[in-house]
């Protein structure tokens, strides 16, 4: 009966990749310690190193200033809502005064 594939959590993959990047142990030593194939460790290490650039780019995206349209759109919505309420109140007040 063939062995079923084991699914590892992202936290586990990060832990193994960081140990591989540190280079304190060989891939074979890490493989025996974590019970993972050495090729898998090298793939996770490669993915981690390639993804490091995104980590720093995401930080800049959060600090990006919003565009003028992003700032004014909610304000125009609020103005429209308030104008509708004012018109409704004017209509009701004239009905009350006449009635």
C-alpha positions as CSV (number, residue, x, y, z in Angstrom):
1,X,0.0,0.0,0.0
2,X,1.6,3.4,-1.0
3,X,2.3,5.9,1.6
4,X,0.0,8.9,1.6
5,X,1.3,12.4,1.1
6,X,1.8,14.4,4.2
7,X,0.6,18.0,4.2
8,X,2.8,20.3,6.2
9,X,1.6,23.6,7.8
10,X,3.1,26.9,6.6
11,X,4.6,27.4,10.0
12,X,6.4,24.1,9.8
13,X,7.7,25.0,6.3
14,X,9.0,28.4,7.5
15,X,10.7,26.7,10.4
16,X,12.5,24.2,8.2
17,X,13.3,26.8,5.5
18,X,14.8,29.2,8.1
19,X,17.0,26.4,9.5
20,X,18.1,25.6,6.0
21,X,18.9,29.2,5.3
22,X,20.9,29.5,8.5
23,X,23.1,26.6,7.3
24,X,24.0,25.3,10.7
25,X,23.1,21.8,9.6
26,X,23.2,20.1,6.2
27,X,20.1,19.3,4.2
28,X,20.5,15.6,5.1
29,X,20.7,16.4,8.8
30,X,17.6,18.6,8.6
31,X,15.8,15.9,6.6
32,X,16.4,13.3,9.3
33,X,15.5,15.8,12.1
34,X,12.3,17.0,10.5
35,X,11.4,13.7,8.7
36,X,11.3,15.5,5.3
37,X,13.1,14.7,2.1
38,X,16.2,16.8,1.4
39,X,14.9,17.9,-2.0
40,X,11.7,19.2,-0.3
41,X,13.9,21.2,2.1
42,X,15.8,22.8,-0.7
43,X,12.6,23.7,-2.5
44,X,11.2,25.4,0.6
45,X,14.5,27.2,1.1
46,X,14.3,28.4,-2.5
47,X,10.7,29.6,-2.1
48,X,11.5,31.4,1.1
49,X,14.5,33.3,-0.5
50,X,12.4,34.2,-3.6
51,X,9.6,35.5,-1.4
52,X,11.7,37.8,0.7
53,X,11.4,40.6,-1.8
54,X,7.6,40.6,-1.5
55,X,7.8,41.0,2.3
56,X,9.5,44.4,2.0
57,X,7.3,45.5,-0.9
58,X,4.1,44.8,0.9
59,X,5.3,47.1,3.7
60,X,5.6,50.0,1.3
61,X,2.1,49.3,-0.1
62,X,0.6,49.8,3.3
63,X,2.2,53.2,3.7
64,X,1.0,54.4,0.3
65,X,-1.0,57.6,0.4
66,X,-4.5,57.2,-1.0
67,X,-5.4,58.9,-4.2
68,X,-7.6,62.0,-4.3
69,X,-10.5,59.9,-5.6
70,X,-10.2,57.5,-2.7
71,X,-10.3,60.4,-0.3
72,X,-13.2,62.3,-1.9
73,X,-15.5,59.4,-2.8
74,X,-16.8,58.8,0.7
75,X,-17.3,62.6,1.2
76,X,-19.4,62.9,-2.0
77,X,-21.5,59.9,-0.8
78,X,-22.1,61.6,2.5
79,X,-23.0,64.9,0.8
80,X,-25.5,63.0,-1.4
81,X,-27.0,61.3,1.6
82,X,-27.3,64.6,3.6
83,X,-28.9,66.4,0.6
84,X,-31.5,63.7,0.3
85,X,-32.3,63.9,4.0
86,X,-32.6,67.7,3.8
87,X,-34.9,67.5,0.8
88,X,-37.1,65.0,2.6
89,X,-37.2,67.2,5.7
90,X,-38.1,70.3,3.7
91,X,-40.9,68.3,2.0
92,X,-42.3,67.0,5.3
93,X,-42.0,70.4,7.0
94,X,-44.1,72.1,4.3
95,X,-46.7,69.3,4.5
96,X,-46.9,69.8,8.3
97,X,-47.2,73.6,7.9
98,X,-50.0,73.3,5.3
99,X,-51.8,70.4,7.0
